[in-house]
Amino acid sequence: MPSSPAIRGTYRTDLRARAVYSEGAGIYRIVPAAIARPAGTSDIVQLVRWAAGSGASLIPRGAGSAMGGGNVGDGVVVDLTGLRHGPVTVDPERRRARAGAAVTWMELNRTAGSCELRLPPDPSSGRWATLGGMLSTNAAGARSVRYGSVRSWVHAAELVTADGQVTRLERGRPAPAGILAFERFANVAAPAIGAATALVGTRFPLTRKNSSGYALDAWLASGDLLDLLIGAEGTLGIVTAIEWRLDRHPRASSAIRLSLASLDVLADVVHALLPFNPSAIELLDRTFLDLVTTQGASAKATKGIEAVLLVELEGEDASELAEATGGVANAVRPLVLKVETALAEADARRLWAIRHAASPILAALPETRRSLQVIEDGCVPIVRLGEYVRGVRAAAARRGLDIVLFGHAGDGHVHCNLLPELARTGWEAEVAALLDEVTELVVRLGGTPSGEHGDGRLRAPLLERVFGPEIVGLFRLVKDAFDPHGILNPGIKLGVAPPITRLKAGADAAQLPADIAARLRAVEREGGYGVPRLELLD
């Protein structure tokens, strides 16, 4: 490595420090060349200028809970968890909040909640997911069926560009003058994207949400460079603070659990639910139910059920919500095996309890079997959702790979955990073949490989198959305009390396100090992403 940069924060090249940053959530283990934990924006400016002059690459990272591998790499991992920038500030009248990139979703909502406000997109990792990470992946969550991904909730972002310039992008306002990255984009990339408007319209996924590629479609619709930054996974600039739009916290909610006898009715049930404007429609596939029943849950309770949908309604008036809940039950009853409703909070928790049952089971798997997130974020048009689930099941079964499927049915969005037997010879090749086949399925169904988690190094090599070479060429123009030296998260968004390599599991996994490896495994098992990585060394 070149000589270290002059920053106020931490910069380390010893193996133990590098080892604790070699993994995030997801499948990869890559020991970086160094780690940096800047203390403020001026330190990031110094890091960027140093990297541009030295040829180093920077991998921006928040809590490390992103699934796609965009938070690990060979260069310098830049731990942004020190960028808190003071307390969260909330403006109740404007329904806005400003927070540093390292503030978590839970912290923001705790502060906003005192004003009866909230940031509605709710990733399951919200206890530790940083706001900068959420912006960088265009995160969503269970309530995206009503509230969408974070894109529409980001009002402004402060960032350091790859040229070391500090700037701010605000929705509805022209990009600031004098910023080299913006000038390069305006001169080269913008005209090319504009000329390809029709092509963008035909090549982008026909889905309710998408976190794959650069959001050319959103930029064409809004004209805001902010829309390219959102979902860019730290490849276009390093976000330091964000201003968010907020929404009123609902006064009432209800829950509905629907049992389906066949995936053939899945799309019809979802379409019957959407007119009631539900805040969540969660899918628990038969594979999920089987996993739960193997650990002592009642098999009788799920016999003959092919899938379960968990539905949440929210509103301001309890009586109106009760009427809507009854309306949902009446609308779907001809399509499903069973309808259960709950208006009381305790009853609602009971109906949703099964959704949380799988996590401790997956965390307790023996070392000979790991839960790997490979085909874990596919999103297809709702009408094709049943076909997608059946296709993933069949592809996994042909390779003898156990899977667990669940997700956000209201968006046609499915998460999948693979459970390979690590002692089985050739399991890596089977996983790679499954990823290849499922990618083809996603493309054929008009979908995206990433609904809310971003591409990372896992899906970046797949993008030409999803978007076509012309659109990927436009992605490269965007990247070159914002990052002409290629120092920000190289290999992410525009990756070519085989995705099923450099894994955290298997015989070829990089060797780490034994105690560090054990601590990283504990983080994975226990969801310990809220603990700063350097504290694992204590």
VEXNU-266761 format. One record per residue (C-alpha): residue number from 1; x, y, z. Coordinates in nm, 2 decimals. Example, Ala and Ser with C-alpha at 12.3 -4.5 7.8 and 13.67 -1.06 7.14 Angstrom:
{atom 1 {1.23 -0.45 0.78}};
{atom 2 {1.37 -0.11 0.71}};
***
This chain:
{atom 1 {0.00 0.00 0.00}};
{atom 2 {0.11 0.36 -0.05}};
{atom 3 {0.19 0.57 0.25}};
{atom 4 {-0.11 0.62 0.47}};
{atom 5 {-0.34 0.93 0.44}};
{atom 6 {-0.34 1.21 0.69}};
{atom 7 {-0.68 1.17 0.87}};
{atom 8 {-0.80 1.24 1.22}};
{atom 9 {-0.97 0.91 1.24}};
{atom 10 {-0.84 0.55 1.24}};
{atom 11 {-0.62 0.40 0.97}};
{atom 12 {-0.49 0.05 1.01}};
{atom 13 {-0.31 -0.21 0.80}};
{atom 14 {-0.26 -0.49 1.06}};
{atom 15 {-0.42 -0.82 0.98}};
{atom 16 {-0.65 -0.83 1.28}};
{atom 17 {-0.81 -0.50 1.20}};
{atom 18 {-0.84 -0.59 0.83}};
{atom 19 {-0.98 -0.93 0.92}};
{atom 20 {-1.28 -0.79 1.11}};
{atom 21 {-1.38 -0.60 0.80}};
{atom 22 {-1.34 -0.90 0.56}};
{atom 23 {-1.71 -0.99 0.59}};
{atom 24 {-2.05 -0.83 0.60}};
{atom 25 {-2.39 -0.99 0.57}};
{atom 26 {-2.40 -1.20 0.25}};
{atom 27 {-2.17 -1.46 0.11}};
{atom 28 {-1.82 -1.31 0.08}};
{atom 29 {-1.49 -1.30 0.27}};
{atom 30 {-1.23 -1.06 0.13}};
{atom 31 {-0.95 -0.93 0.35}};
{atom 32 {-0.90 -0.56 0.26}};
{atom 33 {-0.56 -0.39 0.22}};
{atom 34 {-0.64 -0.15 0.50}};
{atom 35 {-0.93 0.00 0.69}};
{atom 36 {-1.00 0.37 0.76}};
{atom 37 {-1.26 0.51 1.00}};
{atom 38 {-1.28 0.88 0.93}};
{atom 39 {-1.39 1.12 1.20}};
{atom 40 {-1.56 1.37 0.98}};
{atom 41 {-1.62 1.50 0.63}};
{atom 42 {-1.27 1.66 0.60}};
{atom 43 {-1.12 1.32 0.66}};
{atom 44 {-1.32 1.17 0.37}};
{atom 45 {-1.19 1.45 0.15}};
{atom 46 {-0.84 1.37 0.25}};
{atom 47 {-0.90 0.99 0.18}};
{atom 48 {-1.05 1.06 -0.16}};
{atom 49 {-0.76 1.29 -0.27}};
{atom 50 {-0.51 1.04 -0.14}};
{atom 51 {-0.68 0.75 -0.32}};
{atom 52 {-0.69 0.94 -0.65}};
{atom 53 {-0.32 1.02 -0.62}};
{atom 54 {-0.20 0.68 -0.50}};
{atom 55 {-0.41 0.44 -0.70}};
{atom 56 {-0.59 0.30 -0.40}};
{atom 57 {-0.96 0.21 -0.41}};
{atom 58 {-1.21 0.30 -0.14}};
{atom 59 {-1.50 0.07 -0.03}};
{atom 60 {-1.76 0.28 0.17}};
{atom 61 {-1.92 0.08 0.44}};
{atom 62 {-2.19 0.14 0.70}};
{atom 63 {-2.30 -0.13 0.95}};
{atom 64 {-2.20 -0.41 0.70}};
{atom 65 {-2.55 -0.56 0.69}};
{atom 66 {-2.59 -0.53 0.31}};
{atom 67 {-2.63 -0.87 0.14}};
{atom 68 {-2.47 -0.82 -0.20}};
{atom 69 {-2.10 -0.78 -0.11}};
{atom 70 {-2.07 -0.41 -0.18}};
{atom 71 {-1.93 -0.36 0.16}};
{atom 72 {-1.61 -0.57 0.12}};
{atom 73 {-1.32 -0.56 -0.12}};
{atom 74 {-0.95 -0.56 -0.18}};
{atom 75 {-0.88 -0.19 -0.13}};
{atom 76 {-0.93 0.03 0.18}};
{atom 77 {-1.26 -0.03 0.36}};
{atom 78 {-1.39 0.31 0.47}};
{atom 79 {-1.60 0.26 0.79}};
{atom 80 {-1.85 0.55 0.79}};
{atom 81 {-2.01 0.47 1.12}};
{atom 82 {-1.83 0.77 1.28}};
{atom 83 {-2.03 1.01 1.06}};
{atom 84 {-2.31 1.09 1.30}};
{atom 85 {-2.29 1.47 1.25}};
{atom 86 {-2.46 1.56 1.58}};
{atom 87 {-2.81 1.47 1.69}};
{atom 88 {-3.10 1.39 1.45}};
{atom 89 {-3.30 1.71 1.39}};
{atom 90 {-3.67 1.70 1.31}};
{atom 91 {-3.89 1.97 1.17}};
{atom 92 {-4.24 1.86 1.25}};
{atom 93 {-4.42 2.13 1.05}};
{atom 94 {-4.23 2.04 0.73}};
{atom 95 {-4.21 1.67 0.82}};
{atom 96 {-3.84 1.66 0.76}};
{atom 97 {-3.54 1.52 0.94}};
{atom 98 {-3.17 1.56 0.89}};
{atom 99 {-2.93 1.30 1.02}};
{atom 100 {-2.57 1.19 0.96}};
{atom 101 {-2.50 0.89 0.74}};
{atom 102 {-2.41 0.67 1.03}};
{atom 103 {-2.74 0.72 1.22}};
{atom 104 {-2.96 0.41 1.21}};
{atom 105 {-3.32 0.38 1.09}};
{atom 106 {-3.42 0.29 1.44}};
{atom 107 {-3.25 0.59 1.59}};
{atom 108 {-3.41 0.82 1.33}};
{atom 109 {-3.76 0.68 1.40}};
{atom 110 {-3.72 0.69 1.77}};
{atom 111 {-3.65 1.07 1.75}};
{atom 112 {-3.92 1.13 1.48}};
{atom 113 {-4.17 0.92 1.68}};
{atom 114 {-4.17 1.18 1.96}};
{atom 115 {-4.33 1.41 1.70}};
{atom 116 {-4.57 1.13 1.59}};
{atom 117 {-4.37 1.10 1.26}};
{atom 118 {-4.17 0.82 1.10}};
{atom 119 {-3.97 0.72 0.80}};
{atom 120 {-4.20 0.45 0.66}};
{atom 121 {-3.96 0.22 0.46}};
{atom 122 {-3.87 -0.04 0.72}};
{atom 123 {-3.59 -0.28 0.64}};
{atom 124 {-3.57 -0.58 0.86}};
{atom 125 {-3.22 -0.47 0.96}};
{atom 126 {-3.35 -0.14 1.08}};
{atom 127 {-3.20 -0.18 1.43}};
{atom 128 {-2.85 -0.14 1.29}};
{atom 129 {-2.89 -0.04 0.92}};
{atom 130 {-2.74 0.31 0.87}};
{atom 131 {-2.92 0.57 0.68}};
{atom 132 {-2.63 0.61 0.44}};
{atom 133 {-2.64 0.24 0.36}};
{atom 134 {-3.02 0.26 0.31}};
{atom 135 {-2.98 0.54 0.06}};
{atom 136 {-2.69 0.36 -0.11}};
{atom 137 {-2.90 0.05 -0.18}};
{atom 138 {-3.24 0.22 -0.23}};
{atom 139 {-3.36 0.00 0.06}};
{atom 140 {-3.72 -0.08 0.13}};
{atom 141 {-3.88 -0.34 0.36}};
{atom 142 {-4.21 -0.50 0.43}};
{atom 143 {-4.41 -0.17 0.40}};
{atom 144 {-4.28 -0.09 0.05}};
{atom 145 {-4.61 -0.21 -0.10}};
{atom 146 {-4.77 0.11 0.03}};
{atom 147 {-4.48 0.34 0.09}};
{atom 148 {-4.22 0.24 -0.17}};
{atom 149 {-3.85 0.23 -0.13}};
{atom 150 {-3.64 0.51 0.03}};
{atom 151 {-3.60 0.69 -0.30}};
{atom 152 {-3.92 0.90 -0.27}};
{atom 153 {-3.84 0.98 0.10}};
{atom 154 {-3.49 1.13 0.03}};
{atom 155 {-3.51 1.50 0.00}};
{atom 156 {-3.14 1.59 0.00}};
{atom 157 {-2.80 1.43 0.05}};
{atom 158 {-2.46 1.58 0.13}};
{atom 159 {-2.17 1.40 -0.02}};
{atom 160 {-1.80 1.40 -0.11}};
{atom 161 {-1.73 1.34 -0.47}};
{atom 162 {-1.45 1.14 -0.62}};
{atom 163 {-1.27 1.47 -0.69}};
{atom 164 {-1.28 1.55 -0.32}};
{atom 165 {-1.54 1.82 -0.35}};
{atom 166 {-1.81 1.86 -0.08}};
{atom 167 {-2.16 1.93 -0.21}};
{atom 168 {-2.53 1.88 -0.16}};
{atom 169 {-2.80 1.75 -0.40}};
{atom 170 {-3.15 1.85 -0.32}};
{atom 171 {-3.47 1.73 -0.49}};
{atom 172 {-3.63 1.98 -0.72}};
{atom 173 {-3.32 2.21 -0.73}};
{atom 174 {-3.05 2.23 -1.00}};
{atom 175 {-2.72 2.06 -0.92}};
{atom 176 {-2.47 2.30 -0.77}};
{atom 177 {-2.23 2.47 -1.01}};
{atom 178 {-1.86 2.42 -1.00}};
{atom 179 {-1.87 2.05 -0.91}};
{atom 180 {-1.65 1.87 -1.16}};
{atom 181 {-1.85 1.54 -1.14}};
{atom 182 {-2.17 1.71 -1.23}};
{atom 183 {-2.01 1.90 -1.51}};
{atom 184 {-1.87 1.59 -1.67}};
{atom 185 {-2.21 1.42 -1.63}};
{atom 186 {-2.38 1.71 -1.80}};
{atom 187 {-2.14 1.72 -2.09}};
{atom 188 {-2.11 1.35 -2.18}};
{atom 189 {-2.35 1.12 -1.99}};
{atom 190 {-2.66 1.32 -1.98}};
{atom 191 {-2.69 1.37 -2.36}};
{atom 192 {-2.63 1.00 -2.42}};
{atom 193 {-2.89 0.89 -2.17}};
{atom 194 {-3.14 1.15 -2.30}};
{atom 195 {-3.09 1.01 -2.66}};
{atom 196 {-3.16 0.66 -2.53}};
{atom 197 {-3.49 0.75 -2.34}};
{atom 198 {-3.69 0.50 -2.54}};
{atom 199 {-3.44 0.22 -2.49}};
{atom 200 {-3.44 0.29 -2.12}};
{atom 201 {-3.81 0.26 -2.12}};
{atom 202 {-3.80 -0.08 -2.28}};
{atom 203 {-3.50 -0.23 -2.10}};
{atom 204 {-3.56 -0.14 -1.74}};
{atom 205 {-3.75 -0.41 -1.53}};
{atom 206 {-4.13 -0.40 -1.53}};
{atom 207 {-4.14 -0.43 -1.15}};
{atom 208 {-4.28 -0.22 -0.86}};
{atom 209 {-3.93 -0.16 -0.73}};
{atom 210 {-3.57 -0.20 -0.84}};
{atom 211 {-3.23 -0.15 -0.68}};
{atom 212 {-3.03 -0.29 -0.97}};
{atom 213 {-2.81 -0.08 -1.20}};
{atom 214 {-2.80 0.30 -1.20}};
{atom 215 {-3.15 0.46 -1.19}};
{atom 216 {-3.15 0.61 -1.54}};
{atom 217 {-3.53 0.58 -1.55}};
{atom 218 {-3.57 0.78 -1.23}};
{atom 219 {-3.33 1.04 -1.34}};
{atom 220 {-3.51 1.08 -1.68}};
{atom 221 {-3.84 1.12 -1.49}};
{atom 222 {-3.71 1.38 -1.23}};
{atom 223 {-3.40 1.54 -1.37}};
{atom 224 {-3.25 1.52 -1.02}};
{atom 225 {-2.89 1.38 -0.99}};
{atom 226 {-3.00 1.28 -0.64}};
{atom 227 {-3.19 0.99 -0.81}};
{atom 228 {-2.86 0.85 -0.96}};
{atom 229 {-2.69 0.88 -0.62}};
{atom 230 {-2.97 0.68 -0.45}};
{atom 231 {-2.90 0.31 -0.51}};
{atom 232 {-2.55 0.37 -0.64}};
{atom 233 {-2.38 0.17 -0.35}};
{atom 234 {-2.11 0.43 -0.29}};
{atom 235 {-1.98 0.42 -0.65}};
{atom 236 {-2.06 0.78 -0.74}};
{atom 237 {-1.98 0.96 -0.41}};
{atom 238 {-1.96 0.91 -0.04}};
{atom 239 {-2.27 1.03 0.14}};
{atom 240 {-2.22 1.20 0.47}};
{atom 241 {-2.56 1.33 0.57}};
{atom 242 {-2.92 1.30 0.45}};
{atom 243 {-3.24 1.51 0.48}};
{atom 244 {-3.55 1.28 0.48}};
{atom 245 {-3.92 1.34 0.42}};
{atom 246 {-4.13 1.19 0.70}};
{atom 247 {-4.49 1.07 0.73}};
{atom 248 {-4.74 1.07 1.01}};
{atom 249 {-4.74 0.77 1.24}};
{atom 250 {-5.07 0.58 1.19}};
{atom 251 {-5.30 0.57 1.49}};
{atom 252 {-5.44 0.22 1.42}};
{atom 253 {-5.34 -0.10 1.25}};
{atom 254 {-5.48 -0.45 1.19}};
{atom 255 {-5.34 -0.78 1.08}};
{atom 256 {-5.47 -1.06 0.85}};
{atom 257 {-5.33 -1.40 0.78}};
{atom 258 {-5.43 -1.58 0.47}};
{atom 259 {-5.36 -1.95 0.39}};
{atom 260 {-5.33 -2.05 0.03}};
{atom 261 {-5.38 -2.39 -0.12}};
{atom 262 {-5.19 -2.32 -0.44}};
{atom 263 {-4.94 -2.07 -0.58}};
{atom 264 {-5.18 -2.05 -0.88}};
{atom 265 {-5.40 -1.80 -0.69}};
{atom 266 {-5.11 -1.60 -0.55}};
{atom 267 {-5.13 -1.31 -0.80}};
{atom 268 {-5.51 -1.30 -0.79}};
{atom 269 {-5.50 -1.27 -0.41}};
{atom 270 {-5.24 -0.99 -0.41}};
{atom 271 {-5.44 -0.80 -0.68}};
{atom 272 {-5.75 -0.84 -0.46}};
{atom 273 {-5.56 -0.69 -0.17}};
{atom 274 {-5.40 -0.39 -0.34}};
{atom 275 {-5.72 -0.18 -0.37}};
{atom 276 {-5.74 -0.18 0.01}};
{atom 277 {-5.39 0.00 0.02}};
{atom 278 {-5.23 -0.24 0.26}};
{atom 279 {-4.90 -0.14 0.42}};
{atom 280 {-4.76 -0.49 0.40}};
{atom 281 {-4.83 -0.82 0.22}};
{atom 282 {-4.56 -1.07 0.33}};
{atom 283 {-4.52 -1.41 0.16}};
{atom 284 {-4.42 -1.72 0.36}};
{atom 285 {-4.37 -2.00 0.10}};
{atom 286 {-4.41 -2.37 0.17}};
{atom 287 {-4.03 -2.40 0.20}};
{atom 288 {-4.05 -2.15 0.49}};
{atom 289 {-4.33 -2.33 0.65}};
{atom 290 {-4.14 -2.66 0.62}};
{atom 291 {-3.84 -2.51 0.79}};
{atom 292 {-4.05 -2.39 1.09}};
{atom 293 {-4.23 -2.72 1.13}};
{atom 294 {-3.90 -2.91 1.14}};
{atom 295 {-3.82 -2.73 1.46}};
{atom 296 {-4.13 -2.83 1.66}};
{atom 297 {-4.40 -2.61 1.52}};
{atom 298 {-4.73 -2.79 1.45}};
{atom 299 {-4.72 -2.96 1.11}};
{atom 300 {-5.10 -3.00 1.13}};
{atom 301 {-5.13 -2.62 1.14}};
{atom 302 {-4.97 -2.59 0.79}};
{atom 303 {-5.09 -2.92 0.63}};
{atom 304 {-5.22 -2.86 0.28}};
{atom 305 {-5.10 -2.50 0.28}};
{atom 306 {-4.88 -2.39 -0.01}};
{atom 307 {-4.81 -2.04 0.11}};
{atom 308 {-4.92 -1.79 0.38}};
{atom 309 {-4.97 -1.42 0.33}};
{atom 310 {-4.95 -1.18 0.62}};
{atom 311 {-5.13 -0.86 0.56}};
{atom 312 {-5.11 -0.53 0.75}};
{atom 313 {-5.35 -0.24 0.72}};
{atom 314 {-5.29 0.10 0.87}};
{atom 315 {-5.51 0.41 0.92}};
{atom 316 {-5.61 0.70 1.14}};
{atom 317 {-5.96 0.58 1.24}};
{atom 318 {-6.01 0.25 1.42}};
{atom 319 {-6.37 0.20 1.31}};
{atom 320 {-6.28 0.27 0.94}};
{atom 321 {-5.99 0.03 0.97}};
{atom 322 {-6.21 -0.24 1.11}};
{atom 323 {-6.45 -0.20 0.82}};
{atom 324 {-6.16 -0.22 0.57}};
{atom 325 {-6.03 -0.54 0.74}};
{atom 326 {-6.37 -0.70 0.70}};
{atom 327 {-6.37 -0.59 0.34}};
{atom 328 {-6.03 -0.76 0.28}};
{atom 329 {-6.16 -1.08 0.44}};
{atom 330 {-6.47 -1.08 0.21}};
{atom 331 {-6.27 -1.00 -0.10}};
{atom 332 {-6.02 -1.29 -0.06}};
{atom 333 {-6.23 -1.55 0.11}};
{atom 334 {-6.33 -1.72 -0.22}};
{atom 335 {-5.96 -1.75 -0.32}};
{atom 336 {-5.80 -1.89 0.00}};
{atom 337 {-5.82 -2.18 0.24}};
{atom 338 {-5.84 -1.97 0.56}};
{atom 339 {-5.87 -1.61 0.67}};
{atom 340 {-5.77 -1.49 1.02}};
{atom 341 {-5.80 -1.13 1.13}};
{atom 342 {-5.68 -0.93 1.43}};
{atom 343 {-5.76 -0.58 1.53}};
{atom 344 {-5.60 -0.59 1.88}};
{atom 345 {-5.22 -0.54 1.90}};
{atom 346 {-5.16 -0.86 2.09}};
{atom 347 {-5.37 -1.07 1.84}};
{atom 348 {-5.18 -0.91 1.55}};
{atom 349 {-4.85 -1.01 1.70}};
{atom 350 {-4.97 -1.36 1.73}};
{atom 351 {-5.07 -1.37 1.36}};
{atom 352 {-4.73 -1.23 1.26}};
{atom 353 {-4.53 -1.45 1.50}};
{atom 354 {-4.45 -1.71 1.23}};
{atom 355 {-4.27 -1.45 1.02}};
{atom 356 {-4.00 -1.42 1.28}};
{atom 357 {-3.97 -1.80 1.35}};
{atom 358 {-3.71 -1.88 1.08}};
{atom 359 {-3.44 -1.64 1.18}};
{atom 360 {-3.33 -1.82 1.50}};
{atom 361 {-3.35 -2.15 1.32}};
{atom 362 {-3.13 -2.03 1.03}};
{atom 363 {-2.89 -1.88 1.29}};
{atom 364 {-2.85 -2.21 1.47}};
{atom 365 {-2.76 -2.42 1.17}};
{atom 366 {-2.45 -2.64 1.22}};
{atom 367 {-2.12 -2.54 1.06}};
{atom 368 {-2.17 -2.81 0.80}};
{atom 369 {-2.46 -2.62 0.66}};
{atom 370 {-2.47 -2.25 0.60}};
{atom 371 {-2.75 -2.01 0.50}};
{atom 372 {-2.62 -1.83 0.19}};
{atom 373 {-2.79 -1.53 0.03}};
{atom 374 {-2.73 -1.59 -0.34}};
{atom 375 {-3.06 -1.57 -0.53}};
{atom 376 {-3.20 -1.36 -0.24}};
{atom 377 {-3.35 -1.05 -0.39}};
{atom 378 {-3.54 -1.12 -0.71}};
{atom 379 {-3.84 -0.91 -0.79}};
{atom 380 {-4.09 -0.98 -1.08}};
{atom 381 {-4.42 -0.84 -1.20}};
{atom 382 {-4.69 -0.95 -0.95}};
{atom 383 {-4.87 -1.15 -1.22}};
{atom 384 {-4.56 -1.37 -1.26}};
{atom 385 {-4.49 -1.42 -0.89}};
{atom 386 {-4.62 -1.77 -0.86}};
{atom 387 {-4.43 -1.88 -1.17}};
{atom 388 {-4.11 -1.73 -1.02}};
{atom 389 {-4.15 -1.91 -0.69}};
{atom 390 {-4.22 -2.24 -0.86}};
{atom 391 {-3.92 -2.19 -1.10}};
{atom 392 {-3.68 -2.12 -0.81}};
{atom 393 {-3.80 -2.42 -0.62}};
{atom 394 {-3.76 -2.65 -0.92}};
{atom 395 {-3.42 -2.52 -1.01}};
{atom 396 {-3.30 -2.57 -0.65}};
{atom 397 {-3.45 -2.92 -0.63}};
{atom 398 {-3.27 -3.03 -0.95}};
{atom 399 {-2.94 -2.95 -0.78}};
{atom 400 {-3.03 -3.10 -0.45}};
{atom 401 {-3.01 -2.76 -0.28}};
{atom 402 {-3.25 -2.69 0.01}};
{atom 403 {-3.40 -2.34 0.01}};
{atom 404 {-3.62 -2.11 0.22}};
{atom 405 {-3.84 -1.86 0.04}};
{atom 406 {-4.02 -1.56 0.18}};
{atom 407 {-4.07 -1.20 0.08}};
{atom 408 {-4.28 -0.90 -0.01}};
{atom 409 {-4.56 -1.04 -0.22}};
{atom 410 {-4.72 -0.70 -0.27}};
{atom 411 {-4.43 -0.61 -0.48}};
{atom 412 {-4.36 -0.95 -0.64}};
{atom 413 {-4.04 -0.96 -0.44}};
{atom 414 {-3.89 -1.28 -0.30}};
{atom 415 {-3.59 -1.34 -0.07}};
{atom 416 {-3.43 -1.68 -0.08}};
{atom 417 {-3.18 -1.85 0.16}};
{atom 418 {-2.98 -2.14 0.02}};
{atom 419 {-2.88 -2.41 0.27}};
{atom 420 {-2.60 -2.60 0.11}};
{atom 421 {-2.43 -2.89 0.27}};
{atom 422 {-2.07 -2.77 0.29}};
{atom 423 {-1.92 -3.12 0.30}};
{atom 424 {-2.08 -3.21 -0.03}};
{atom 425 {-1.82 -3.20 -0.31}};
{atom 426 {-1.90 -2.94 -0.58}};
{atom 427 {-2.16 -2.74 -0.39}};
{atom 428 {-2.01 -2.41 -0.50}};
{atom 429 {-2.05 -2.51 -0.87}};
{atom 430 {-2.41 -2.61 -0.80}};
{atom 431 {-2.48 -2.27 -0.64}};
{atom 432 {-2.32 -2.09 -0.93}};
{atom 433 {-2.53 -2.28 -1.18}};
{atom 434 {-2.85 -2.21 -0.97}};
{atom 435 {-2.77 -1.83 -0.98}};
{atom 436 {-2.72 -1.85 -1.35}};
{atom 437 {-3.05 -2.03 -1.41}};
{atom 438 {-3.25 -1.81 -1.18}};
{atom 439 {-3.11 -1.50 -1.34}};
{atom 440 {-3.24 -1.63 -1.67}};
{atom 441 {-3.58 -1.68 -1.51}};
{atom 442 {-3.58 -1.33 -1.37}};
{atom 443 {-3.50 -1.18 -1.71}};
{atom 444 {-3.76 -1.40 -1.89}};
{atom 445 {-4.03 -1.28 -1.64}};
{atom 446 {-3.94 -0.91 -1.69}};
{atom 447 {-3.79 -0.88 -1.34}};
{atom 448 {-3.49 -0.75 -1.16}};
{atom 449 {-3.23 -0.95 -0.97}};
{atom 450 {-3.24 -0.69 -0.69}};
{atom 451 {-3.56 -0.54 -0.55}};
{atom 452 {-3.41 -0.37 -0.25}};
{atom 453 {-3.06 -0.49 -0.16}};
{atom 454 {-2.85 -0.35 -0.45}};
{atom 455 {-2.61 -0.54 -0.68}};
{atom 456 {-2.29 -0.55 -0.49}};
{atom 457 {-2.03 -0.78 -0.63}};
{atom 458 {-2.29 -1.06 -0.64}};
{atom 459 {-2.52 -0.92 -0.91}};
{atom 460 {-2.29 -0.67 -1.09}};
{atom 461 {-2.17 -0.93 -1.34}};
{atom 462 {-2.53 -1.01 -1.43}};
{atom 463 {-2.64 -0.67 -1.53}};
{atom 464 {-2.57 -0.70 -1.90}};
{atom 465 {-2.80 -1.00 -1.92}};
{atom 466 {-3.07 -0.80 -1.74}};
{atom 467 {-3.04 -0.46 -1.91}};
{atom 468 {-2.85 -0.53 -2.23}};
{atom 469 {-2.51 -0.40 -2.34}};
{atom 470 {-2.64 -0.06 -2.45}};
{atom 471 {-2.78 0.02 -2.11}};
{atom 472 {-2.47 -0.11 -1.93}};
{atom 473 {-2.27 0.12 -2.16}};
{atom 474 {-2.48 0.41 -2.03}};
{atom 475 {-2.41 0.29 -1.67}};
{atom 476 {-2.04 0.32 -1.75}};
{atom 477 {-2.07 0.67 -1.88}};
{atom 478 {-2.24 0.76 -1.54}};
{atom 479 {-1.96 0.60 -1.35}};
{atom 480 {-1.68 0.76 -1.55}};
{atom 481 {-1.84 1.10 -1.51}};
{atom 482 {-1.87 1.08 -1.13}};
{atom 483 {-1.55 0.87 -1.07}};
{atom 484 {-1.30 0.91 -1.36}};
{atom 485 {-1.02 0.75 -1.16}};
{atom 486 {-1.23 0.45 -1.06}};
{atom 487 {-1.15 0.48 -0.69}};
{atom 488 {-1.50 0.44 -0.54}};
{atom 489 {-1.61 0.07 -0.49}};
{atom 490 {-1.47 -0.07 -0.81}};
{atom 491 {-1.64 -0.39 -0.92}};
{atom 492 {-1.97 -0.28 -0.78}};
{atom 493 {-2.24 -0.20 -1.04}};
{atom 494 {-1.99 -0.26 -1.32}};
{atom 495 {-1.84 -0.59 -1.22}};
{atom 496 {-1.69 -0.88 -1.42}};
{atom 497 {-1.55 -1.12 -1.16}};
{atom 498 {-1.74 -1.45 -1.12}};
{atom 499 {-1.99 -1.39 -0.84}};
{atom 500 {-1.95 -1.73 -0.66}};
{atom 501 {-1.59 -1.69 -0.56}};
{atom 502 {-1.41 -1.56 -0.25}};
{atom 503 {-1.69 -1.70 -0.02}};
{atom 504 {-1.69 -1.69 0.36}};
{atom 505 {-1.78 -2.06 0.36}};
{atom 506 {-1.60 -2.36 0.21}};
{atom 507 {-1.25 -2.50 0.18}};
{atom 508 {-1.13 -2.20 -0.02}};
{atom 509 {-1.24 -1.93 0.23}};
{atom 510 {-0.96 -1.69 0.32}};
{atom 511 {-0.79 -1.78 0.65}};
{atom 512 {-0.85 -1.55 0.94}};
{atom 513 {-0.72 -1.55 1.30}};
{atom 514 {-0.93 -1.81 1.47}};
{atom 515 {-1.08 -1.58 1.73}};
{atom 516 {-1.17 -1.32 1.47}};
{atom 517 {-1.34 -1.59 1.25}};
{atom 518 {-1.54 -1.70 1.56}};
{atom 519 {-1.65 -1.35 1.63}};
{atom 520 {-1.76 -1.28 1.28}};
{atom 521 {-1.96 -1.60 1.28}};
{atom 522 {-2.13 -1.48 1.60}};
{atom 523 {-2.22 -1.15 1.43}};
{atom 524 {-2.38 -1.35 1.15}};
{atom 525 {-2.57 -1.58 1.39}};
{atom 526 {-2.68 -1.31 1.63}};
{atom 527 {-2.74 -1.02 1.39}};
{atom 528 {-2.47 -0.83 1.57}};
{atom 529 {-2.42 -0.57 1.30}};
{atom 530 {-2.48 -0.28 1.54}};
{atom 531 {-2.15 -0.34 1.71}};
{atom 532 {-1.86 -0.13 1.55}};
{atom 533 {-1.62 -0.37 1.39}};
{atom 534 {-1.31 -0.25 1.57}};
{atom 535 {-1.48 -0.34 1.90}};
{atom 536 {-1.46 -0.70 1.80}};
{atom 537 {-1.09 -0.67 1.86}};
{atom 538 {-1.13 -0.58 2.23}};
***
